[in-house]
Amino acid sequence: MRPLHVESRVTSGPDAADVGDGAPGRRSSSRVVHEPGRWPRLAAIVAALGLIAGTGALLVVGTGEPHGAAQRADDPHDQYGEAVRRLGYARSFGYRGSVHTAGPNPLRPGTAIATDVTVEGGVRLPQSITRDVAVDDRGRVAETVTSGSRVWSRTAPSIGRLPGATWHVGAPSPLPDVGSPDRLGAALLSDVLRAAGARHRDGTDESGRPVLRATVPPDDRDERYGDALDGAHVRVTLDEAGNIAHLVLTSAEPKPRLVLRLDIVRVGDSGVIAPSDVGTPARSSVATKELAAAGVEAQELGRLPHGWALTNASVSPGRSVMPRLSRQASMRTQAGSCTSLDLQYGDLAAVSGGSLHLSTASQACMAVVGHVGTGGQGRPLRIGAFEGVVEESWDRTVGVLSDGTTHVGFSSDLPAAEVATLLASLRPFVAETNWPA
């Protein structure tokens, strides 16, 4: 079986974060589902209109339900459900408004600078990534970024001094009554809205737009929403198309007071979260001193495909760097563990798929990992000075590399050839926030 051999060439400069047109990420792998573009969607609509005109069929726009939609249009339960479904299907949205909170909670996990703040932010639902900028009445500012259950925060005395502020990992204090939620910040809004029941009309706003009210049920496990959101009241204002234009979320008394008043904007705009919005805090908050103390010459991808981002980075003491290969691959491991730098990369334009996990550790881990050979499904892989093995299954590509000093483990849902192209840019990890973008 032919080995997979990719020469390592790292390009520096302002365009180092982009790979050419033939690189992974600029085309959709069969395993990666991307959001449809604007023109394909428009073409599909035009084609559908032509078909309908020729057949005389009934067209119902927006719901995709040609039967019974008119009868359900005035049902507040269905109106609410359809509006929430559309927000989730949009996969991204922005928001701006005000927040009153008595302390940290899953919706507000970052540094609290005041009880009352004005906020502006964005959400990418498929990757559970959020960015939130809060300003108090004294001009102080706090920026919070979440990626899944990971939190980064920084503060500054004014918005102009925020770019030079230092990022810190984690919320300033443990979130009360919460286990390990898989998403935090405003990414939870779609879940909270969807869970709310007892939906009914609540009149109209000053512009005559319909307002609906619902109630968040108690979370018996307290793992996602926490005490602050149990029994919370939700009011959503719909625009002329039936989409959520404004929402108010108020915690139930006598629980910790939480009030969000948000306008929902830029629905469906993936640009509300840029790669650097999450990549910068992830990169700059890595504990490089811990890596140096453990003798780790950590590696990273020097170039990313267009639209990809570093979505998480952490130092993991006492964790093996070796991904598990199938039984067909011959691999002998020894008991033990070692310190590693774990990096998670993802395609922000993907609805599902498009990810790569990279883990690097020091020479000391070789005693833990042992010898890696090839088996029925494994193939030898060479990336510059690194040699190892790669194994590809129907849904996963995994492997290990070593240059005699550093061990690199990788796992991805991309095909082996695309993974090898990404690995060709391996370079020593640097903490500067401007590389890669």
C-alpha positions as CSV (number, residue, x, y, z in Angstrom):
1,M,0.0,0.0,0.0
2,R,1.4,3.4,-1.0
3,P,2.3,5.7,1.8
4,L,0.8,9.2,2.1
5,H,3.6,11.7,1.7
6,V,3.1,15.4,2.0
7,E,6.0,17.9,2.1
8,S,5.8,20.5,4.8
9,R,5.7,24.0,3.4
10,V,4.7,26.9,5.7
11,T,3.9,30.2,4.2
12,S,4.0,33.3,6.4
13,G,2.5,36.7,5.8
14,P,-1.0,38.3,5.9
15,D,-2.6,35.7,3.7
16,A,-1.2,32.7,5.6
17,A,-4.6,31.8,7.0
18,D,-6.0,31.0,3.5
19,V,-5.4,28.0,1.4
20,G,-5.8,28.0,-2.3
21,D,-8.9,27.1,-4.2
22,G,-8.1,23.4,-4.2
23,A,-7.5,23.2,-0.4
24,P,-9.8,21.7,2.1
25,G,-12.6,24.1,3.2
26,R,-12.8,25.8,-0.2
27,R,-14.8,22.8,-1.5
28,S,-17.2,20.7,0.4
29,S,-16.1,17.3,1.5
30,S,-18.7,14.6,1.2
31,R,-18.7,14.5,5.0
32,V,-19.1,18.2,5.5
33,V,-22.5,19.9,5.1
34,H,-22.2,23.6,4.3
35,E,-24.8,26.3,4.3
36,P,-26.5,26.9,0.9
37,G,-25.3,30.0,-0.8
38,R,-27.6,32.9,-1.7
39,W,-27.7,32.2,-5.5
40,P,-28.5,28.5,-5.2
41,R,-31.3,29.3,-2.8
42,L,-32.7,32.0,-5.2
43,A,-32.4,29.6,-8.2
44,A,-34.3,27.0,-6.3
45,I,-37.1,29.5,-5.5
46,V,-37.4,30.7,-9.1
47,A,-37.6,27.1,-10.3
48,A,-40.2,26.3,-7.7
49,L,-42.3,29.3,-8.8
50,G,-42.1,28.2,-12.4
51,L,-43.3,24.7,-11.5
52,I,-46.1,26.1,-9.4
53,A,-47.3,28.5,-12.1
54,G,-47.5,25.6,-14.6
55,T,-49.5,23.3,-12.3
56,G,-51.7,25.8,-10.5
57,A,-50.5,24.5,-7.2
58,L,-51.0,26.4,-4.0
59,L,-47.8,28.2,-2.8
60,V,-47.3,28.8,0.9
61,V,-44.1,30.8,1.6
62,G,-42.0,30.4,4.8
63,T,-43.4,27.3,6.5
64,G,-43.0,24.7,3.9
65,E,-46.4,23.3,4.9
66,P,-48.9,23.6,2.1
67,H,-51.8,22.2,4.1
68,G,-53.4,23.7,7.1
69,A,-51.0,26.6,7.4
70,A,-53.7,29.2,7.1
71,Q,-55.7,27.6,9.8
72,R,-52.7,27.5,12.2
73,A,-51.6,31.1,11.4
74,D,-53.6,32.5,14.3
75,D,-52.6,29.8,16.8
76,P,-50.2,31.4,19.3
77,H,-48.6,28.0,20.1
78,D,-47.8,27.4,16.4
79,Q,-46.8,31.0,15.8
80,Y,-44.3,30.8,18.6
81,G,-43.0,27.4,17.5
82,E,-42.5,28.4,13.9
83,A,-40.7,31.6,14.9
84,V,-38.3,29.7,17.2
85,R,-37.7,27.0,14.5
86,R,-36.8,29.7,11.9
87,L,-34.3,31.3,14.3
88,G,-32.6,27.9,14.9
89,Y,-32.7,27.1,11.2
90,A,-30.9,30.4,10.4
91,R,-27.9,29.0,12.3
92,S,-26.5,32.5,13.1
93,F,-27.9,35.8,14.4
94,G,-26.8,39.0,16.1
95,Y,-28.4,40.8,19.0
96,R,-28.3,44.1,20.8
97,G,-30.0,45.5,23.9
98,S,-29.7,45.5,27.7
99,V,-29.1,43.0,30.4
100,H,-29.9,43.1,34.2
101,T,-28.3,40.3,36.1
102,A,-27.4,39.6,39.8
103,G,-24.6,37.2,39.0
104,P,-23.1,34.8,36.5
105,N,-25.3,32.2,34.9
106,P,-25.2,30.1,31.7
107,L,-26.6,32.9,29.6
108,R,-24.1,35.4,31.0
109,P,-21.0,33.4,31.9
110,G,-18.3,36.1,31.5
111,T,-16.9,38.8,33.8
112,A,-19.7,40.9,35.3
113,I,-18.7,44.6,35.3
114,A,-22.1,45.9,36.6
115,T,-25.6,44.8,37.3
116,D,-27.0,46.7,34.3
117,V,-25.2,46.8,30.9
118,T,-25.9,47.3,27.3
119,V,-24.9,44.4,25.1
120,E,-24.1,43.6,21.5
121,G,-23.1,40.2,20.1
122,G,-23.4,37.4,17.7
123,V,-24.0,33.6,17.7
124,R,-23.0,30.7,15.5
125,L,-25.4,27.9,16.5
126,P,-23.8,24.9,14.8
127,Q,-20.5,25.4,16.6
128,S,-22.1,26.9,19.7
129,I,-19.8,29.9,19.4
130,T,-20.8,33.4,20.8
131,R,-19.2,36.8,21.2
132,D,-20.7,39.4,23.6
133,V,-19.5,42.9,24.3
134,A,-21.1,44.6,27.4
135,V,-20.8,48.2,28.4
136,D,-21.9,49.8,31.7
137,D,-23.0,53.3,32.5
138,R,-19.4,54.3,33.3
139,G,-18.1,53.2,29.9
140,R,-16.3,50.1,31.2
141,V,-16.5,47.2,28.8
142,A,-16.3,43.4,29.1
143,E,-16.0,41.0,26.1
144,T,-16.9,37.4,26.5
145,V,-16.4,34.6,23.9
146,T,-17.7,31.1,24.3
147,S,-17.0,28.0,22.3
148,G,-19.1,25.1,23.5
149,S,-18.5,25.0,27.3
150,R,-15.3,27.0,27.0
151,V,-15.3,30.7,28.2
152,W,-12.9,33.5,27.6
153,S,-13.3,37.0,29.0
154,R,-11.4,40.3,29.1
155,T,-12.2,43.8,30.4
156,A,-11.1,47.4,29.8
157,P,-12.0,50.8,31.3
158,S,-13.2,51.9,27.8
159,I,-14.0,50.4,24.4
160,G,-11.0,52.0,22.9
161,R,-8.7,50.1,25.2
162,L,-10.3,46.7,24.8
163,P,-8.1,45.5,21.9
164,G,-5.0,45.6,24.2
165,A,-6.7,43.9,27.1
166,T,-5.6,40.4,28.3
167,W,-7.8,37.4,27.8
168,H,-8.5,35.1,30.7
169,V,-9.9,31.5,30.6
170,G,-13.1,30.6,32.3
171,A,-15.8,32.5,34.1
172,P,-14.7,34.6,37.1
173,S,-16.6,32.2,39.4
174,P,-18.3,28.8,39.0
175,L,-21.7,29.0,37.4
176,P,-24.3,28.2,40.1
177,D,-26.4,25.0,39.9
178,V,-25.0,24.1,36.4
179,G,-23.3,20.9,35.5
180,S,-21.4,20.8,32.2
181,P,-23.5,22.5,29.5
182,D,-22.4,21.9,25.9
183,R,-23.1,25.5,25.0
184,L,-23.1,28.8,26.9
185,G,-23.9,32.5,26.3
186,A,-26.5,33.6,23.8
187,A,-26.2,30.2,22.0
188,L,-28.5,28.9,24.8
189,L,-31.2,31.3,23.7
190,S,-32.5,29.0,21.0
191,D,-32.7,26.1,23.4
192,V,-34.4,28.1,26.1
193,L,-37.0,29.5,23.7
194,R,-37.6,26.1,22.2
195,A,-38.1,24.6,25.7
196,A,-40.6,27.2,26.8
197,G,-44.2,26.1,27.0
198,A,-47.6,27.5,28.0
199,R,-47.5,29.7,24.9
200,H,-50.2,32.4,24.5
201,R,-50.8,35.9,23.1
202,D,-49.7,38.9,25.0
203,G,-51.2,41.8,23.0
204,T,-49.1,43.9,20.7
205,D,-46.2,46.3,21.0
206,E,-46.2,50.1,20.4
207,S,-45.8,49.4,16.6
208,G,-48.7,47.0,16.5
209,R,-46.5,43.9,16.2
210,P,-47.8,40.7,17.8
211,V,-46.3,39.7,21.2
212,L,-46.3,36.1,22.5
213,R,-45.6,34.9,26.0
214,A,-44.2,31.5,27.2
215,T,-42.6,30.0,30.3
216,V,-39.4,28.0,30.6
217,P,-40.1,24.7,32.5
218,P,-37.9,23.7,35.5
219,D,-34.8,21.8,34.6
220,D,-34.8,18.9,37.0
221,R,-31.1,18.1,36.3
222,D,-30.0,21.8,36.4
223,E,-27.3,21.0,33.8
224,R,-28.2,23.3,31.0
225,Y,-30.1,26.4,32.3
226,G,-29.4,26.6,36.0
227,D,-31.5,28.0,38.7
228,A,-31.8,31.5,37.2
229,L,-33.8,30.2,34.2
230,D,-36.1,27.8,35.9
231,G,-39.6,29.1,35.4
232,A,-38.4,32.1,33.5
233,H,-40.9,34.2,31.5
234,V,-40.3,34.8,27.8
235,R,-42.0,37.4,25.6
236,V,-41.2,37.5,21.9
237,T,-42.2,40.1,19.4
238,L,-42.7,39.0,15.8
239,D,-42.1,41.0,12.7
240,E,-44.4,41.1,9.7
241,A,-42.9,37.8,8.4
242,G,-43.5,36.0,11.7
243,N,-39.8,36.1,12.7
244,I,-38.5,37.0,16.2
245,A,-37.6,40.6,16.2
246,H,-37.3,41.3,19.9
247,L,-37.3,39.1,23.0
248,V,-37.6,39.7,26.8
249,L,-36.5,37.0,29.2
250,T,-37.2,37.5,32.9
251,S,-36.2,35.0,35.6
252,A,-38.9,33.9,38.0
253,E,-39.0,35.3,41.6
254,P,-37.6,34.8,44.2
255,K,-34.7,33.3,42.2
256,P,-31.7,35.4,41.1
257,R,-32.9,38.3,39.0
258,L,-32.1,38.1,35.3
259,V,-33.7,40.3,32.6
260,L,-32.6,40.3,29.0
261,R,-34.2,42.8,26.5
262,L,-32.7,42.0,23.1
263,D,-33.4,43.0,19.5
264,I,-32.6,40.0,17.2
265,V,-30.6,41.3,14.1
266,R,-28.6,39.9,11.2
267,V,-30.4,36.6,11.2
268,G,-28.6,34.1,9.0
269,D,-25.5,36.3,8.6
270,S,-22.5,34.0,9.3
271,G,-20.3,37.1,9.6
272,V,-21.6,37.8,13.1
273,I,-18.7,35.6,14.2
274,A,-15.4,35.9,12.4
275,P,-12.6,33.3,12.7
276,S,-10.4,35.8,14.7
277,D,-13.3,36.4,17.2
278,V,-12.8,33.0,18.7
279,G,-9.3,32.2,17.4
280,T,-7.6,35.2,19.2
281,P,-8.8,34.4,22.7
282,A,-8.2,30.7,22.3
283,R,-4.7,31.2,21.1
284,S,-3.6,34.0,23.5
285,S,-4.9,32.3,26.6
286,V,-2.8,29.1,26.2
287,A,-0.6,28.4,29.2
288,T,2.7,28.4,27.4
289,K,4.7,28.3,30.6
290,E,3.2,25.0,31.5
291,L,4.1,23.6,28.1
292,A,7.7,24.8,28.5
293,A,8.0,23.4,31.9
294,A,6.8,20.0,30.6
295,G,9.3,20.2,27.7
296,V,6.5,20.3,25.1
297,E,7.5,21.7,21.7
298,A,3.8,22.1,20.7
299,Q,2.7,22.2,17.1
300,E,-0.1,23.9,15.3
301,L,-1.5,24.3,11.8
302,G,0.3,27.2,10.2
303,R,-2.4,27.7,7.6
304,L,-6.1,27.3,7.8
305,P,-8.7,26.9,4.9
306,H,-10.9,29.9,4.2
307,G,-13.6,30.2,6.8
308,W,-11.9,27.9,9.4
309,A,-11.0,29.0,12.9
310,L,-9.1,27.8,15.9
311,T,-12.2,27.2,18.1
312,N,-10.5,25.9,21.3
313,A,-7.0,25.5,22.8
314,S,-6.1,24.1,26.2
315,V,-3.2,22.5,28.0
316,S,-4.1,19.0,29.3
317,P,-1.9,17.6,32.0
318,G,-2.0,13.9,32.5
319,R,-3.7,13.2,29.2
320,S,-2.5,10.8,26.4
321,V,-1.8,12.3,23.0
322,M,-2.6,9.2,21.1
323,P,-6.0,8.9,19.3
324,R,-7.4,5.4,19.4
325,L,-7.0,3.5,16.2
326,S,-9.0,0.5,15.2
327,R,-7.9,-3.1,16.0
328,Q,-6.7,-3.5,12.4
329,A,-3.9,-1.1,13.1
330,S,-1.0,-2.6,14.9
331,M,-0.2,-0.4,17.9
332,R,1.4,-1.1,21.3
333,T,0.8,1.4,24.1
334,Q,2.0,1.5,27.7
335,A,0.1,2.7,30.7
336,G,0.7,6.3,31.6
337,S,-0.1,9.8,30.4
338,C,1.6,13.1,29.6
339,T,1.1,16.8,29.2
340,S,-0.2,18.0,25.8
341,L,-1.5,21.0,24.0
342,D,-5.0,20.3,22.5
343,L,-6.2,22.4,19.6
344,Q,-9.6,22.2,18.0
345,Y,-10.2,23.6,14.5
346,G,-13.5,24.0,12.7
347,D,-15.2,25.2,9.6
348,L,-17.4,28.1,10.6
349,A,-19.4,27.9,7.4
350,A,-20.3,24.2,8.0
351,V,-23.7,23.1,9.3
352,S,-22.2,19.8,10.4
353,G,-18.7,18.3,10.1
354,G,-15.6,20.1,9.1
355,S,-13.4,19.7,12.2
356,L,-9.9,18.7,13.1
357,H,-8.4,18.0,16.6
358,L,-4.6,18.2,17.0
359,S,-2.8,17.2,20.2
360,T,1.0,17.5,20.7
361,A,3.3,16.3,23.5
362,S,6.9,16.0,24.3
363,Q,9.6,13.3,23.8
364,A,8.8,12.0,27.3
365,C,5.5,10.8,26.0
366,M,7.2,8.3,23.7
367,A,7.6,6.0,26.6
368,V,3.8,6.2,27.1
369,V,2.8,5.9,23.4
370,G,5.4,3.2,22.4
371,H,5.8,2.0,18.9
372,V,3.3,2.7,16.1
373,G,3.2,0.4,13.1
374,T,0.7,-0.2,10.3
375,G,-2.0,-2.8,9.9
376,G,-4.7,-3.8,7.6
377,Q,-6.3,-0.3,7.4
378,G,-3.4,2.0,8.6
379,R,-1.0,3.6,6.1
380,P,2.4,5.2,6.7
381,L,2.3,9.0,6.7
382,R,5.1,11.5,6.3
383,I,4.8,15.2,6.8
384,G,8.2,16.9,6.4
385,A,10.3,15.7,9.3
386,F,7.3,13.9,10.9
387,E,6.6,10.2,10.3
388,G,3.8,8.0,11.5
389,V,0.5,6.3,10.6
390,V,-2.9,7.4,9.4
391,E,-6.1,5.4,9.4
392,E,-9.3,6.3,7.6
393,S,-12.7,4.9,8.3
394,W,-16.1,5.9,6.8
395,D,-16.6,8.8,9.2
396,R,-13.2,9.5,10.8
397,T,-9.5,9.9,10.0
398,V,-7.1,9.4,12.9
399,G,-3.3,9.1,13.2
400,V,-0.1,9.9,14.9
401,L,3.2,11.5,13.9
402,S,6.6,11.9,15.5
403,D,9.9,13.7,14.5
404,G,11.8,12.1,17.4
405,T,11.2,15.0,19.7
406,T,7.5,15.7,19.5
407,H,4.4,13.5,19.2
408,V,1.4,14.7,17.2
409,G,-2.0,13.0,17.4
410,F,-4.8,14.0,15.1
411,S,-8.5,13.2,14.5
412,S,-10.8,14.6,11.9
413,D,-14.0,14.0,10.0
414,L,-12.3,14.9,6.8
415,P,-10.8,12.4,4.3
416,A,-7.2,11.4,4.9
417,A,-5.9,13.3,1.8
418,E,-7.5,16.6,3.1
419,V,-6.2,16.0,6.6
420,A,-2.7,15.4,5.1
421,T,-2.9,18.8,3.3
422,L,-3.8,20.6,6.5
423,L,-1.0,18.8,8.4
424,A,1.5,19.9,5.7
425,S,1.5,23.4,7.4
426,L,2.6,22.1,10.8
427,R,4.7,24.6,12.7
428,P,5.7,25.4,16.3
429,F,2.9,26.9,18.2
430,V,3.1,30.6,18.9
431,A,1.0,32.6,21.2
432,E,0.9,35.8,19.1
433,T,-2.7,36.8,18.5
434,N,-2.2,37.6,14.8
435,W,-1.2,34.1,13.7
436,P,-3.2,32.5,12.2
437,A,-6.1,34.8,11.6
